[in-house]
Amino acid sequence: LLLAIVEEVGEMARAYLAMKGRKPKNKRAQEDESYKQEMGDVVVAIMKLANLRNINLDDRIAYTLRKIKHRKELLKALSD
């Protein structure tokens, strides 16, 4: 499943680069699903892995958001 996540991220990146014109000759990426649709595939693959490993994604996301908020607060305090 981890390799499936990496594969989906690669497909999302290819579609994004084609859309933004960085790879304008990549016709296959332009014909494939959009990067927004590929993002959904990435999320589903992550959910499958979390389910298999009994990981509560709600808890993990909340933890990560708290960590980001704490870092921002630290950076703000250092810049004041």
N, C-alpha and C positions, 0 to 999 in steps of 0.2 A: 504493500500500500504506500510506503514511503516513496518508492520509485514512481508510482502512479501520480503522486502529488508533484514530484519533480517534472514529470512529463506534462502534466496539465499546466504548470507554471510556464514551461517552455512554449507550449501552444499559445498561452495567453500573451506572452512576450512577443512571439512572432506576429500575432494578429495586431497587437498594439503598434509595433514598429511599422507594419504595412499600412495601418490606418494613418499614422503620423507622417508617412512619406519617407521615413528613414530607409526603408527597403522597398522602394516603389516598384521594383521589377519582380518582387516576390508575389507573383499572381496567385499561387496556391494559398498563401496566407490571406490574401484579399478575398478569395472565394470561400474560405473556411468561415466558421462562426466568428463573430466579433469578439474582441478581447473582453467585453462585458459578459458575454455568454460563457467564455472560457473561465472567467473568474468564478462563475457559479460552479463549474466543474471542479475547480480547485477547492472551493469550500466543501463540496460534497465529499471529495476524497479525504479531506481533513476530518470531516465528521465521521466517516467510515473508520479511519484509523483510531480516532478517539473512542469510538464505540467498542472497537475490538480490544482496546487497552483499558477499558473502563475509566476513561478520563472525562471528568465533568467539564465540558467546554465553557459553560456559564461561569464556573469558578475560575477557570484559567484566564478567560477574557477579563473578568473583573479584576483579577490580580494584576494583569498586565496594564490595564487602564490606571490602576492605583499607582503602579510603578512609574508610568509615564508622567502622571500628575506630580508625583513626588520629585522627579528629576527636573521638571519645569519649575517647580517651586524653588528648588535648590539653585538652579541657574539664575532665576530672578533675584533671589537673595544675594547671590554673589555679584550680580551686576549693579545692585543698588549701593 
